[in-house]
Amino acid sequence: MSIDLSLDRLHTLVSHLPPYTRPTLHIAGTNGKGSVSAILSSILLASTFKVGRYNSPHLVSIYDCITIDGAPVPAELYHQTRQIVEAKDKELSLKSTNFELLTVTALQVFEVLKVEVVVLEVGMGGRLDATNIIPDDVVLASALTAVDLDHQAFLGDTVEKIAKEKAGIARRGKPFILGNQTHPSVDGVVQSVVQGAKANLLYAPQVQRGNTTSSTDDTNEDGFSLLPFRKPAPQVVHIQLSHLSAPLSLRLPLYGDHQLDNLGTALGVIDSLLDPSYRNPLQYKITISSISSGVASVQWPGRLSFQEAQIALEDNSTVNMNLLVDGAHNAASAKTLSAYITHLLDQDAHHSPQGGPHTVNVTYILALSHSPPKLPIQTLSELLPIRLHPNSLTKINTSVALPRFSKPDGMPWIKRVPASELKGIIHDLVPEAEVWTPKESEQVEDDSTNLSDALQWVASRLKADERNLVVLAGSLYLVADLYRICGVNVER
């Protein structure tokens, strides 16, 4: 299905609606832009601002992609605003896409509620993304997180072409914060685009990892453990911002090394707002205390987060299961997830009271969407087989469940990679892995999920006296299915 990426329709549509005037932070990137948005929103909330945030896609329901002070937009307000936007679109015979209508609805909601600041996440790309319809004068700062290969059919077949599109959100005279990049060629491309836009290029500050253990505590009770299960402690980090008098020591409850880069990008945006030569309505309420409090309370569900689930088995017994949940859907994010799994297994082995060799049962629950030219093997080969350090004494037993995810409403182009195709790739990567797929009679192409069946299969194989790590990944649509099953009320 083709997608018209021009902004012509939107220019016409927004010109017939109340103007958008909210001060805005605009965030683009392949990976990490959601985390940066979450960190920024949390800091601004802690600074007592009324904050609107727009992320896509939604997680559990359409309402959670538009949040006010961290809570999903009220359904009545959403539908009232959406009806106005759709009526105007129909009146003008524009035939705007669902994402365009959603984006304009979000902007109108923020205008109606008169939020003090908006954190606006780009959907795809940047230059021609629907979010880039906002006027120059409302933009306080723009930021670009890590750029990698994704959506090549729309953005270009190289990292450089993709970076050029994403840097297209730069605005004249406004700060543009460039986050840490894994591809060195991105820097030069972004510099050229930002200079061409006459924006001010700033590089995200470096975040240094601190010491999470006390010198008097050799047991490190905050360390990750599988038996008994214990979540990791927040990451302790240090950073010096150029417009703060003292360095910051922070506790970041988002996991993984990549979140240090995301934190650096978010704090680079905050630092630009604190620049006394750059007058803006936010700088007078942002303090060391509000930054520390905001970082400590940030939440970003579905990204290296842990979720407890109670799974009912066929014999009416119940199994409590802790899952590591991540929406990793491309090679770069899968590599990040894989590195974090390796880190967790190392931590578990280090803090294991028994010491010596031990076995961990690692079970993946995976589903992927069909998104050429991205291939399933590119994502799966980063996850399987499990990577361990050369001197590790851990033995891994691998299992994989391959359920369907629910197809999202209003996105008919989303297609699943068939479980049979994924199973073949997994057997090539890990021949000894046990793989669950739906029965042939259940392998139907409908919009529903069979995640509950997969969870039952996983839970039935867990033993309380064994070390088990269950990882659900591959698609945010699958993550959303899990949260619905668990009855989680997502606040972002």
PyMOL commands that set and color helices and strands:
alter all, ss='L'
color gray80, all
select helices_A, chain A and resi 8-14+33-46+62-65+75-91+98-113+130-133+136-138+152-155+159-169+185-196+258-274+288-296+331-350+376-383+419-429+440-442+451-461+476-486
alter helices_A, ss='H'
color red, helices_A
select strands_A, chain A and resi 24-28+51-54+66-68+71-72+117-121+139-144+175-178+200-203+208-209+225-226+229-230+235-239+248-252+305-312+318-325+358-366+394-401+434-436+467-473
alter strands_A, ss='S'
color yellow, strands_A
deselect
rebuild
show_as cartoon
